[in-house]
């Protein structure tokens, strides 16, 4: 009987110990779960703040880029307006100690056969900026500024009709426009070789195809269509 009581006491003590351990485990586990929930809530709060900041930063960057584009367009417009009365003359040999304005006036009268006494009203003229090239290289272009825009347009119109000359004339485009126009070099050569009429309004090209006129926004677009028409570039 005494042995049975001893076993019963041991079982009771074991149950008590197990219960205490389970209670302690539950309390510790509940505390850990609570801490994890708090950490998760904090993480979600920070993520929400980060997403909000990211959205605000993105909107701010897009707004700045939009303003920058507007400023760039405005600068181009201002630069273009400042060049309205300018004309460039290409392939005029450079000379030491040359007086560009005087040279430009004589050249225009000679090349375009202007009537004696024609007043060009050139305000200033100079070579394009940059170091003088070696004798075997192409000379720098001449930039000629007229007092009146109308005078420049009349001179250009007359010059463009005077084809076949080594010297040629054009508007004084901004650098960016010049680079884009240069990208059409192969296209223009292919069109000229095939006697296909074209015009170049600023950075676009207008081609007079047999099936109608088409305007292209860039050289790549032009080449793709020309190849589709069976015209290959060199």
Buried (B, 14 or more C-beta within 10 A) or exposed (E): EEEEEEEEEEEEEEEEEEEEEEEEEEEEEEEEEEEEEEEEEEEEEEEEEEEEEEEEEEEEEEEEEEEEEEEEEEEEEEBBEEBEBBBBBBEBEBEEEEEBBEBBBEBBBEBBEBEEEEEBEBEEBEBEEEEEEEEEEEBBBBBBBBBEEEBBBBBBEBBEEBEEEEBBBBBBBBEEBBEBBEBBEBBBEBBEEEEBEBEBEEBBBEBEEEEEEEEBEEBEEBBEBBEEEEBEEE
